[in-house]
Amino acid sequence: MTNELLGITILSRGGTTTVPKQVREVLKLKPTLHEKEKLLWTQEGDEVVVRKGTPQSSFRKTMLRRGGRAAVPKHIREVLKLKSTLHEEQRMLWIRKGDEIIVRKGALQLSPTD
C-alpha cells in the first residue's frame, strides 16, 4: 500500500490548523454558510485517522470552518505530542494511506545554510 503526502500544516497557538485542500477533496468536505462539516479524529493503534464525521459524531469530532481551518482535539494533540507554543512551530503531516487519511507529527527539517 503506497502512502501519498497530501500536505503539511502548522498547529497554531490556539490548537487549530488548516486542513489541506487535497484532504478536503478526498473526504468530500464542502462546508457552506448554512451547513457545517465535521472531522472525526480517531486513534487506531499508533496512528491517527481523520474521517468525515456525521451529525451524530462523538466528542472526538471538530467542525471544519469555511476557510478550511479546524481545531485539533486535545486528545489527538496529546497522542501526537503536539504543543502549540510561541517559540516552536509544530508541523502536521497529512498522508493518504489507501482510502484513509493519516495525520502524523512532522519532523523538523532544517534548510541548509549557504
Secondary structure, DSSP 8 states (H G I E B T S, - for coil): --EEEEEEEEE-TTSEEE--HHHHHHTT----SS--EEEEEEEETTEEEEEE--TT--TTEEEE-TTSEEE--HHHHHHTT----SS--EEEEEEEETTEEEEEE---------
